[in-house]
Amino acid sequence: MKRFLALILCALTLMGVTGCGSSEAATDGGDKNIKIAILDTEVVFEADDSYINGITMAIEDLNELYGDEGYTISYEFYEDGSVFQTGMEALNQISADSSITAVVGTSSLNILDVAADVLDSAGKLLVTYYSAPDSLFENGYTSVFRNCFGESDLGEAIASYAAEQEDIRWVAVYHSDTSYERNMVRGFLRGLEGTNTQVVDVAITTPVEDELTAMVEKWQALGVDTVFVSQYIGEDAFEILRRVRHMNPDINILGDFSFDYTDFLLTDADVSDDIYIATPIPLEPSEKVDDFHTRYREKYGTEPTQWAIQLYDSVRMIGDTAVRIGSTDPEDIAQALRNDGYEGIGGTITFDDQGRLTGRTPRIMVSKDGMFSYIEE
């Protein structure tokens, strides 16, 4: 329904302005301007400088590498506000701009499905860096790529971790009543099949305080030692975190990236350590990662989060591929990514025919002092 509405709202813009314009711009290989639109909400970027710093480093490196060959690589940020109407306005602007080669975004799942429809129809390349539901890749898009893990991957990964822990045996699940979180929970339940870890209760998010209190009390009576939290809204994840840990400080917390908010982690510092989540991004330890961290610290004077490399690789993947194949045509870049993938700082990035990331497994992170870091493997 959202895709249908989006196409109606954008029909005049798409038919009258875009069409094949962006894909025709470089058919002869003569166009060496690569403009990347970053579609997201400033709230996410302001909460963690690593996002914008990673993009800036990628753009600077691309221009330094390819400037002498005549290439100019740039980016522009488009605010979607995590609001459907604001996102549609941004998508209309992007679709109408024939100079935009590709889009990196968005962290807003309520906008992403529409963005994929609109941008694929407009001949723009879309690279999702944060999260993208499995269902998005059932639509036959040719220019949409998931440089992150889907919800089923994440649910199964955190289940695999849980099954290996001796102190995780009786689990309660608390999730939002949305398709993404439901699918993640299904992946979690599948991942626990045949293990010694049992799910004893599954509950849907409730805003009613008395119901929430009664639910936590029930978990205590059931002997629950672990709560798996999958939430669409970060505030809801932290609400259940406060409730269960104020009643039982030693309870294990498993979750998704709804916990990955530095401000919230610091605000609830008394209960926010030792949260285990499956990271949605493909990042493997290597000398390249260490060298990037060194460069980042020298440039910005702070330690980057994992999102710096994720945004860096997502942007570099577009620019490097365009230069390698000698074309800024989004269709050519998309075909090259499907055929060859990309070797990034975070590891080898490959895609299947539908544009889904392949050949990688999510890693587990743990929170400490307001920040998530990868656990020792």
N, C-alpha and C positions, 0 to 999 in steps of 0.2 A: 504493500500500500504506500509506504513512504517513497519507494522508487517511482511509482506511478505519479504521485503528487509532484515529486521533484521534476519529472520530465515535463509535466504540464506547466509548471512555474517557469521552467527554463526554455520552453519550446521556441519562443520568438528569438531569444538570444542565440540559441544553438543553431537554428536554421539560418538566421540572418547574418551572423557574424563569423561563426567558427567553421563549421563543416569540416573540410579537409585542410583548412589553411595552415595549421601548425605542422601537419605532416608533410605538406607540399613545400615547406620553407627550405628544406635542405635536400631535395631530391637529387640535385646535382653535386652535393657535397661542398657547395660553395659557402654556405652559411656557417660561420664559426662562432656565433653567439649562442651561449647556453645559459638560459635563464631558468632558475628553479624556484618555484613557489613553495613556501613553507606554510601549510595550512594547519592551524592549531589555535589553542587558547593561550593568551598571555599568562594566565594564572599558573599553568604548568611550567612555562619557561621562566617566570619570575621566581618560582619556588626553588628552582635549581638552575644555577648559571651554566651548568654543564651542557645543557641543551643548546643554547645559542652559541656558547664557546666552541663546541664541537663543530657546528655548522661553519662558524667563522674561520676556524683552522682549515677546514676542508676547502673552502672557497679560496683562501689565501694560497694554499698549497697547489691547487689546480691552476691558478693563474701564474704562479711562479714556474710550474712545470711546463705549461703550454702557451704562455704568453708570447714567446718568441715565434711560435708557429702560427700566430694570428688569432688564437682563441681568446675569447672574453667570457668568463664564467661569473655569474652574479646570482643573487637570490633576493627575494622580497617576501616579507612576512605578511600573511593574510589571517586576520583574526576571525575565528569562527565562534568564539565565546561559549563553546559547548551548548549552543542554542541553535535549534533547527533553522529559524528564520535568518539569524546572523550568518550561519553557515551557508545558506542558500545565496545570500548576497555576495559572500566571498567567492563561491563557486561560479556565479554568473560573471564576476569580474575576471576570474582566472580563465574561464572558457572563452571569453571575448578577447583575450589578449593573445594574439597569434605569435608573440615573441616568446611565450612560455613553453619550454620544452617538456618539463616534468614537474610533478608535485610530490612533495614529501609530507606525509601527514595521514591522518589526524589521530590524536589520542581520544577523541570523542566518538564513541561507538554509535551514538544516536545520529551522527552525521556521516559516518564512514560508508554505510551502505549506499546512501544517496550520492556521495562523492564518487564512488566507484562507477556508478551508472552514468553520471553526468560527464565525468572526465574521460571514461573509456569511449563514450559516444562522441566526445569532442576531439578525439585523437590525441589526448594528453597521456603521458606515462604517469602512473601513480605508484609510489613505493610507500607501503605502510611500515612504520618503524616501531610502533608502540604495541598494537594488538589488532587483530582482525579475526572476526568469527569464521569458523569453518564454512558456514552457509554462504559466505560471500563468494566463495570460489566454486559454487555450483551454477553460476550464471553465464559461464562461457566468455568471460572477459579476456581480451588479448593483451591488454596493456596495464594490468593490475598485478602487483607483486607484493608478497608478504615477506618482508625481511624481519620476521618475528615469529613466535610460535602461536599456534591456535589454542583455543581453550581446552580441547581434548588432550593435547600434548601436555599442557600445564597440569591438568588434573591427574593424569597418569604419573607424571614425574613426581609430584608431591606425595602421591600414594606410595610410589616405589621407595621414597625416602622414609616415609612413616613405617612401612613394613619392616625396615631394617633396624628400627630403634627398639630397644628392649623395654623402654618406659612408655611406649605408645601401643596400647592394646584395646582400649575402650574409647571410641571416638564419637563425638557429636558433630553434626554438620549444620552450619548456619549460613544460608545463602539468600541472595535476592531472587525475587520471582521474575527473572528476566531470562531470555533464551541463552545468552552467553554464559551466565552463571549456572543455569540448569545443566548446560552441556559440560561445563567444567566439573560439576559434581558427578555427573554420569561417568566422566573419565576417571575421577577419583575412585568411585565405587568399583569400576572395572579393574582399576589398578590394584585393588585390595583383594580381589577374588583369589581364593586359594591360599591366602596368607593367614597368619595368626592374629592379625589386627582386625577388629570387628567394629562396624558402625552400628551404634545402638540407638541413635536418634537423628532424624533429619528435620530441621525446622526452617521455615521461611521467615524472612525479616519482618519484624513487627515494630511499629512505632509506639505501641501501647506499653507504658512503663510496667504496669502490673503483670501483663503477659510475659514481658521479658524477664522480670524477676522470677516469676513462677517457672519459666523454662530453665533458668540457670539452677534453681533449686531442684528441679527434676533431674538435671544432669548430675548434681551432687549425689542424689539418692541412687542413681544408676551406677555410680562409681566411675563416671567419665574422667579420664585422665588427659584428654586432648580434645580441642575444638578446632575443626577446620572451617575457616571463615572465607566465603567467596561473596564479595559485595560489589555492587555497581557504584555505590557512593562511599567515599572514604570515611566520612563521618559515621556511617552506620557500622563500618568495620571497627572503628575505634570505640564506639559505644559498647559493643559486645566485649571488646578487649577489656575495657575498664570494669564492666560488670563481673566477668568471670574471674579476673585476677584480683579484684578487691575481695571476692569471696574465697578464692583459692589462689594465692600468689604463685604456687608451683605448677599450675596447670600448663600443659603444652599448648602452644598456639601455632597452627599451620594456616597458611593463607595464600592470597594472590596479591597482585600489585596494588590493590586498594589500600594496602598498608604502606606503600612506598611514598610517603609524604613526610619530608624532613620536619616541617613545622609541627605536624601532629605528633610525630615521634618524640620531638623535644618537649612539647607541651605535656605529653603523658609519659614523661621520662621514668616515672616510678613503676610503670607497668609495661613499657614498650620494648625492653630488651628481650632477646631470645624469641623473636617471631621468625618462623621459617617459611619462606615463600619460594616458589619456582619462578625464576626470572623469565619474562616473555621474550628476551632478546638472545640472539646467538653470539656468545662471546667466550672464546677459549683462551686460557692463559698462554702467553708466549713472550719472547723477547720483543716482538713488535708492540705488544700491549705495554710492557714495561717502558720501552722507549717513548711511546706516546705519553704515558703518565709523566715521564721526566720532562718532556717538551711542554706539556700542559702546565706543570708546576712552575717552570721557568717563565712561562708567558703570563700566567694569571696569578701565581702566588698561592694557589689553593690546590687541594686534592680533588681530582675529577670523580664524579660518580660514573657508573657504567654507561649512562646515557650520552656522555661525551663521545665515546667511541661509536656507539650505535648511530648517532646522528652524523658523525664524521664519515663512517663507512657508507651510510645510505646516500649521502651527497656525493662522495667520491665515486661510488659505483656508477652513478649516472654520467658524471663528467669524464671519468677514465674510459668508460665503455664507448662513449660518443667519439672521443679522440682515437681510440684504438681502431674502430671500424671506419673512421673518416666520414661520419654522418651524424648530424644533429636531428635527424628525422626520428620522432618518438617510436614509430613502428619498427625502424631498423634497430634502435637500441633495445626495444622489447624482445625482438627476435634473437639478438645477440645474447641477452641475459638468459633466455630460455635455453639457448644452445650451449653457452660456454660458462655461465655463472660469473662469479667475480671473486678475486682473492683480496679480502680486506684485512685490516689490522686485527679484527676480532676473529678471523678464520675464513675458511672457504665458504662462500655463499652460492648455493645452487637452488634451482627452482624446477618444479615439475611442469607439465604442460598447462596446468591451471594457474600457475604463478605462485604456488605455495612453496615455502621453504622446505628443503629436503636434506636428509643426511645429517641432521643435528639433533641433539637431545638437550632439553632444558637443564640448566644447572640450578642448584639450591643455594639460596642466600639466607643470611641470618642478620637480624638487627642488633646494633650495639651503639649506645651513645648517640642516637638520633640518625644513624646511617646504616644502610645495608651493605654487606660485603659477602663475597663468596665463601662458603665453608671449605675447609680443607678436604680434599678428596683422597 
